Amino acid sequence: MPKIKTHKATAKRFKYSGRGKLMRTKSGKSHLRRKKSKRVKRLYDKMVRVDTPAEVKRVRKLAPYLK
């Protein structure tokens, strides 16, 4: 049985936490940050859990060897 190819863009955007939850980075952190407060910019550094079961299923299909 051949290996499944990993979707590289998905593998770079998502990772699993220590407890096995799928985490994603927040959007809007790349540019136009000068006008945002330091507190808001700090919040962009944290990762957020992916809540929707359909999205988790889609990411698992695109990046099966991520875990």
N, C-alpha and C positions, 0 to 999 in steps of 0.2 A: 504494500500500500504506500503510495507516494505521500510526501509531506504536504501540508496545506500551506500556501503562501500567506505570510502576514502582511496586512495593509500597514505600511510603514508610517503613514501620517497618523493613523489611529494609535499605533503603538507609542508614538511620541507624545500624544496628547493625554493619554490615560495611564493610570497605574493602580495597583491594588494596595490597600493599606495593610497594616500588620494583622488586622482582624479579618481580612478578606473582602472588605468593601471596595467597590470600584470607585475611584476618585478621578476628578477631572480638574483642569486648571480653569480659572475664570477668564472670561473674555474682556477685552478692553484694556489690557495692560501694556500694550506695545507702544502706542504713541498718543499724543495729546494729553500727557500726564502733568504738564507744568501748571495747568490751572486747577488741578485737583489737590485736595489737602493731603497732608502727610498721613493722616489716619486712613483715608480712603486708599491711598497708594499701598499702605501696609496691608490692608485687607485683600488686595489683589494677589499677594504672595501666597496666601493659603489656598489649599485645594478643597474642593467641595465634593460631597458624596453624590453619585448619580442615583437618583431616586426611582426613576421609572423602570419597571421590569423590562419593558420593550427595548429601551435603550441599552440596558445591561446585556440583553440577549444579542442585540446587534453588534455591540463591541466585542463580545465573546466570539461571534462568528467571524468578525474582521481580523481579530488578533487572538487566535486560539492559544498561542504559547506565551501570552503576556504574563500569566500568573507564575 
